[in-house]
Amino acid sequence: MKVLVPIKRVIDAYVKVRVKSDQSGVETQNVKMSMNPFDEIAVEEAVRLKEAGKVSEILIVSIGDKSTQETIRTALALGGDRAIHVQSDDALEPLSVAKCLQAVIKNENPHLILMGKQAIDDDCNQTGQMLAALCDLPQATFASNIELNDSEATVTSEVDGGLLTVKVSLPAVVTTDLRLNEPRYVSLPNIMKAKRKPLEEVTIESLGVTLKQHQKVLKVTEPPKREAGIKVDGVDALLDKLRNEAKVIG
């Protein structure tokens, strides 16, 4: 069974994001980059499924410029078997990413597409759903537990009322949530081994995909700074401020 895991290179989750002076985007020069945390969970789950004997091959796919290969090598060090790097110097919107992945899926015919539910840079939470629609595949989102057999996957998701369990026939698209697992640390020997694993470079044109941008960023600004909190003398004063200043109670 082949599992395809798309990953994205993003600003590290522990780095404070700064807006560019011209407000055209966020600063990425000389900023620590890493694998999107939700994608890292997807890679870890694929590796665990392989260790359990349910998966025979893990294919890593990522779209981006040359620096993306560093993140791809990290995924290979975590346990991926081989990788495809779709070269693009442009920031692609979710629909464009889904179309590129659709072309890769058509060529590779994986049994399962396992991917993070969203990227922490744009927080769109759209690519997995769009990909499933484009490929006409069943989908299960926000997975907190995955059980796999030869013909179907049983996926549990956390919802407001408790837990939701669905079964999807394979091939299928499954997106991962935070509580699915805790990714392992990359060991030095595995980092060295990852340098020798196959990494194929392709272009968007070679995939036969024509992309059209549907979105345009007009301006990026920082959120307004929070005002300092205040202390009140008692419950009556608190209720007065909630009612007359914050206007959150009637």
KOLMITI-514751 format. One record per residue (C-alpha): x, y negated, z negated; residue in three letters. Coordinates in pm, 1 decimal. Layout:
% KOLMITI-514751
ATOM     east    north       up res
ATOM        X        Y        Z ALA
...
***
This chain:
% KOLMITI-514751
ATOM     east    north       up res
ATOM      0.0      0.0      0.0 MET
ATOM    135.5   -340.5    102.5 LYS
ATOM     69.4   -652.5   -107.0 VAL
ATOM    119.7  -1000.0     37.8 LEU
ATOM    194.4  -1273.1   -217.0 VAL
ATOM    195.0  -1635.8    -95.9 PRO
ATOM    399.3  -1875.4   -313.0 ILE
ATOM    453.1  -2250.8   -320.6 LYS
ATOM    749.0  -2464.5   -426.6 ARG
ATOM    631.0  -2742.7   -659.9 VAL
ATOM    772.4  -2986.8   -911.5 ILE
ATOM    857.1  -2794.3  -1226.9 ASP
ATOM    566.2  -2784.9  -1471.3 ALA
ATOM    780.3  -2935.3  -1750.3 TYR
ATOM    902.0  -3235.1  -1547.6 VAL
ATOM    733.1  -3573.3  -1585.5 LYS
ATOM    598.8  -3670.9  -1245.0 VAL
ATOM    687.7  -4020.2  -1121.4 ARG
ATOM    508.5  -4211.5   -846.4 VAL
ATOM    719.9  -4355.9   -564.1 LYS
ATOM    767.7  -4731.5   -562.4 SER
ATOM    573.9  -4763.5   -234.4 ASP
ATOM    288.2  -4551.2   -377.9 GLN
ATOM    307.1  -4312.6    -80.9 SER
ATOM    339.6  -4005.8   -303.4 GLY
ATOM    533.9  -3868.0   -598.3 VAL
ATOM    911.8  -3864.1   -630.6 GLU
ATOM   1071.1  -3532.0   -540.1 THR
ATOM   1432.5  -3638.3   -482.7 GLN
ATOM   1665.6  -3511.6   -755.8 ASN
ATOM   1367.2  -3357.0   -934.3 VAL
ATOM   1369.6  -2999.4  -1061.4 LYS
ATOM   1152.2  -2776.8   -843.8 MET
ATOM   1023.6  -2428.0   -918.0 SER
ATOM    765.0  -2171.2   -817.6 MET
ATOM    404.8  -2265.5   -880.6 ASN
ATOM    317.6  -2100.4  -1218.0 PRO
ATOM      1.4  -1932.3  -1086.8 PHE
ATOM    197.6  -1787.9   -794.8 ASP
ATOM    460.8  -1657.8  -1035.6 GLU
ATOM    182.9  -1471.0  -1215.3 ILE
ATOM     73.0  -1323.3   -882.0 ALA
ATOM    427.6  -1203.4   -810.0 VAL
ATOM    452.7  -1049.4  -1157.9 GLU
ATOM    121.8   -867.3  -1113.5 GLU
ATOM    232.5   -730.3   -776.5 ALA
ATOM    554.9   -603.9   -935.1 VAL
ATOM    361.4   -438.6  -1218.7 ARG
ATOM    132.4   -267.6   -968.0 LEU
ATOM    438.0   -140.1   -782.5 LYS
ATOM    593.6    -14.5  -1105.9 GLU
ATOM    266.9    169.7  -1175.8 ALA
ATOM    293.5    345.0   -839.1 GLY
ATOM     -7.4    165.5   -688.0 LYS
ATOM    192.3    -50.7   -443.1 VAL
ATOM    473.6     45.3   -206.9 SER
ATOM    579.7   -294.4    -67.2 GLU
ATOM    562.5   -656.5   -184.4 ILE
ATOM    583.0   -920.0     89.7 LEU
ATOM    650.9  -1279.4    -18.5 ILE
ATOM    533.6  -1563.8    207.8 VAL
ATOM    598.9  -1934.1    165.7 SER
ATOM    556.9  -2244.8    380.2 ILE
ATOM    795.4  -2537.4    353.0 GLY
ATOM   1130.5  -2686.8    442.8 ASP
ATOM   1473.2  -2525.8    406.3 LYS
ATOM   1479.2  -2576.6     28.6 SER
ATOM   1178.6  -2343.9     -1.0 THR
ATOM   1412.9  -2049.0     47.2 GLN
ATOM   1549.8  -2102.3   -303.3 GLU
ATOM   1203.0  -2039.0   -445.5 THR
ATOM   1155.1  -1743.3   -211.5 ILE
ATOM   1478.0  -1587.3   -340.7 ARG
ATOM   1345.3  -1627.5   -694.4 THR
ATOM   1032.6  -1432.1   -598.3 ALA
ATOM   1251.1  -1164.1   -440.2 LEU
ATOM   1458.1  -1149.3   -759.4 ALA
ATOM   1138.0  -1097.4   -958.7 LEU
ATOM   1065.1   -786.6   -752.5 GLY
ATOM    956.8   -880.9   -401.0 GLY
ATOM   1085.7   -650.6   -126.0 ASP
ATOM   1109.0   -891.5    166.0 ARG
ATOM    994.4  -1239.0    258.3 ALA
ATOM    870.2  -1459.3    540.9 ILE
ATOM    953.4  -1830.3    542.0 HIS
ATOM    719.4  -2038.6    757.7 VAL
ATOM    918.9  -2351.2    834.2 GLN
ATOM    744.0  -2685.2    796.0 SER
ATOM    875.3  -3023.6    687.0 ASP
ATOM    523.2  -3158.8    642.5 ASP
ATOM    301.2  -3127.1    337.7 ALA
ATOM     11.8  -2911.0    451.4 LEU
ATOM   -344.5  -2929.7    324.0 GLU
ATOM   -515.5  -2610.0    201.3 PRO
ATOM   -692.7  -2534.2    530.2 LEU
ATOM   -365.2  -2555.3    723.5 SER
ATOM   -194.6  -2325.5    471.4 VAL
ATOM   -483.1  -2079.0    499.3 ALA
ATOM   -453.8  -2076.0    880.9 LYS
ATOM    -80.5  -2004.6    863.1 CYS
ATOM   -139.3  -1723.7    614.4 LEU
ATOM   -416.3  -1585.6    834.7 GLN
ATOM   -167.5  -1552.2   1121.5 ALA
ATOM     83.9  -1373.6    896.6 VAL
ATOM   -186.8  -1139.0    767.5 ILE
ATOM   -287.3  -1054.4   1124.5 LYS
ATOM     71.3   -950.0   1197.4 ASN
ATOM    139.9   -769.2    869.5 GLU
ATOM   -197.5   -607.8    786.2 ASN
ATOM   -156.1   -605.0    405.3 PRO
ATOM   -398.4   -411.7    185.7 HIS
ATOM   -413.9   -686.1    -76.5 LEU
ATOM   -344.8  -1060.0    -76.3 ILE
ATOM   -257.4  -1162.9   -430.4 LEU
ATOM   -211.6  -1536.3   -487.3 MET
ATOM   -231.3  -1807.8   -750.7 GLY
ATOM   -572.2  -1965.8   -793.4 LYS
ATOM   -427.9  -2315.4   -736.0 GLN
ATOM   -107.2  -2513.8   -707.7 ALA
ATOM    -23.6  -2750.1   -991.2 ILE
ATOM     75.5  -3034.3   -757.2 ASP
ATOM   -256.2  -3089.6   -576.0 ASP
ATOM   -484.9  -2872.0   -795.6 ASP
ATOM   -709.4  -2808.7   -493.2 CYS
ATOM   -805.7  -2446.5   -576.9 ASN
ATOM   -914.2  -2394.2   -215.0 GLN
ATOM   -655.5  -2194.1    -22.1 THR
ATOM   -754.0  -1848.0   -146.3 GLY
ATOM  -1122.6  -1901.5    -75.8 GLN
ATOM  -1053.8  -2052.4    267.4 MET
ATOM   -819.0  -1766.9    353.4 LEU
ATOM  -1080.2  -1506.8    262.2 ALA
ATOM  -1335.4  -1685.3    479.6 ALA
ATOM  -1099.1  -1715.8    778.2 LEU
ATOM   -997.5  -1348.2    756.6 CYS
ATOM  -1353.2  -1233.3    677.1 ASP
ATOM  -1227.8  -1050.2    368.4 LEU
ATOM  -1392.6   -995.7     28.6 PRO
ATOM  -1253.8  -1210.7   -250.0 GLN
ATOM  -1226.7  -1212.4   -628.1 ALA
ATOM  -1109.6  -1531.1   -797.6 THR
ATOM   -954.1  -1629.0  -1133.3 PHE
ATOM   -844.2  -1274.8  -1214.4 ALA
ATOM   -754.7  -1205.9  -1578.4 SER
ATOM   -730.2   -828.7  -1518.1 ASN
ATOM   -683.3   -619.8  -1204.2 ILE
ATOM   -731.3   -245.8  -1159.4 GLU
ATOM   -635.3   -104.5   -822.8 LEU
ATOM   -697.9    219.4   -634.1 ASN
ATOM   -665.6    322.5   -270.7 ASP
ATOM   -992.6    172.4   -150.9 SER
ATOM  -1098.7    -99.1   -394.1 GLU
ATOM   -992.3   -340.8   -663.8 ALA
ATOM  -1176.3   -404.3   -988.6 THR
ATOM  -1119.8   -762.6  -1100.2 VAL
ATOM  -1218.0   -919.2  -1431.8 THR
ATOM  -1255.2  -1297.0  -1462.6 SER
ATOM  -1320.3  -1516.9  -1762.8 GLU
ATOM  -1640.4  -1719.2  -1726.7 VAL
ATOM  -1832.8  -1949.2  -1960.1 ASP
ATOM  -2053.7  -1667.5  -2087.4 GLY
ATOM  -1775.7  -1413.2  -2137.8 GLY
ATOM  -1622.6  -1177.6  -1880.7 LEU
ATOM  -1730.1  -1112.9  -1522.4 LEU
ATOM  -1619.5   -789.8  -1352.7 THR
ATOM  -1647.8   -742.5   -976.8 VAL
ATOM  -1538.7   -469.1   -737.0 LYS
ATOM  -1406.8   -556.0   -392.4 VAL
ATOM  -1316.1   -319.4   -111.7 SER
ATOM   -965.2   -343.1     30.2 LEU
ATOM   -820.9   -533.7    205.5 PRO
ATOM   -920.2   -829.7    -10.3 ALA
ATOM   -803.1  -1165.4   -142.4 VAL
ATOM   -753.5  -1195.0   -519.9 VAL
ATOM   -650.4  -1516.6   -693.8 THR
ATOM   -480.5  -1506.0  -1033.6 THR
ATOM   -548.0  -1695.3  -1354.9 ASP
ATOM   -313.7  -1772.3  -1643.8 LEU
ATOM   -418.2  -1487.9  -1873.5 ARG
ATOM   -350.0  -1211.7  -1620.8 LEU
ATOM      8.4  -1160.6  -1742.0 ASN
ATOM    326.4  -1327.9  -1862.9 GLU
ATOM    595.5  -1334.2  -1591.0 PRO
ATOM    931.9  -1179.7  -1672.6 ARG
ATOM   1262.2  -1364.2  -1670.3 TYR
ATOM   1483.2  -1322.7  -1367.6 VAL
ATOM   1799.4  -1127.3  -1450.5 SER
ATOM   2136.0  -1211.7  -1297.4 LEU
ATOM   2176.6   -870.1  -1127.4 PRO
ATOM   1836.5   -912.8   -962.2 ASN
ATOM   1932.1  -1262.4   -844.9 ILE
ATOM   2237.0  -1114.0   -675.2 MET
ATOM   2029.8   -833.4   -520.2 LYS
ATOM   1775.6  -1085.5   -390.4 ALA
ATOM   2043.0  -1247.8   -173.4 LYS
ATOM   2060.4   -928.4     31.9 ARG
ATOM   1686.0   -875.3     73.5 LYS
ATOM   1534.4   -949.3    416.5 PRO
ATOM   1409.8  -1305.4    468.0 LEU
ATOM   1253.3  -1376.5    806.0 GLU
ATOM   1223.1  -1736.3    928.2 GLU
ATOM    934.8  -1824.7   1158.4 VAL
ATOM    775.9  -2145.4   1280.8 THR
ATOM    413.1  -2247.8   1279.5 ILE
ATOM    423.2  -2253.2   1660.3 GLU
ATOM    557.5  -1897.5   1677.9 SER
ATOM    260.9  -1784.7   1469.3 LEU
ATOM     31.1  -1924.5   1736.5 GLY
ATOM   -129.6  -2169.5   1495.2 VAL
ATOM   -237.4  -2521.4   1589.4 THR
ATOM   -288.6  -2745.6   1288.6 LEU
ATOM   -486.1  -3064.9   1252.7 LYS
ATOM   -468.2  -3288.1    948.7 GLN
ATOM   -811.9  -3363.4    804.2 HIS
ATOM   -691.5  -3566.6    508.1 GLN
ATOM   -481.8  -3879.7    470.8 LYS
ATOM   -327.4  -4004.6    147.4 VAL
ATOM   -388.9  -4377.4    123.4 LEU
ATOM   -221.4  -4449.6   -206.6 LYS
ATOM    -92.5  -4266.0   -514.2 VAL
ATOM   -107.3  -4442.8   -850.9 THR
ATOM    -35.2  -4345.8  -1208.2 GLU
ATOM   -332.8  -4300.8  -1441.8 PRO
ATOM   -406.1  -4596.8  -1671.2 PRO
ATOM   -218.2  -4588.3  -1998.1 LYS
ATOM   -412.9  -4486.7  -2303.5 ARG
ATOM   -491.6  -4753.5  -2555.6 GLU
ATOM   -370.1  -4700.9  -2909.9 ALA
ATOM   -611.7  -4533.0  -3147.3 GLY
ATOM   -762.1  -4706.2  -3449.3 ILE
ATOM   -868.0  -4605.5  -3797.5 LYS
ATOM  -1218.1  -4666.8  -3925.2 VAL
ATOM  -1331.8  -4712.4  -4282.8 ASP
ATOM  -1595.7  -4444.5  -4282.9 GLY
ATOM  -1863.2  -4247.3  -4100.1 VAL
ATOM  -2091.4  -4549.8  -4054.2 ASP
ATOM  -1813.8  -4748.3  -3885.1 ALA
ATOM  -1727.5  -4451.7  -3664.8 LEU
ATOM  -2089.3  -4408.6  -3556.3 LEU
ATOM  -2115.4  -4780.9  -3484.0 ASP
ATOM  -1814.1  -4775.4  -3253.4 LYS
ATOM  -1928.6  -4457.0  -3078.5 LEU
ATOM  -2270.7  -4609.6  -3025.5 ARG
ATOM  -2187.2  -4970.7  -2935.3 ASN
ATOM  -1832.3  -4963.4  -2795.4 GLU
ATOM  -1774.4  -4617.9  -2648.0 ALA
ATOM  -2147.5  -4576.4  -2575.5 LYS
ATOM  -2121.7  -4197.4  -2597.7 VAL
ATOM  -2416.3  -4155.9  -2836.0 ILE
ATOM  -2757.7  -4314.5  -2831.9 GLY
***
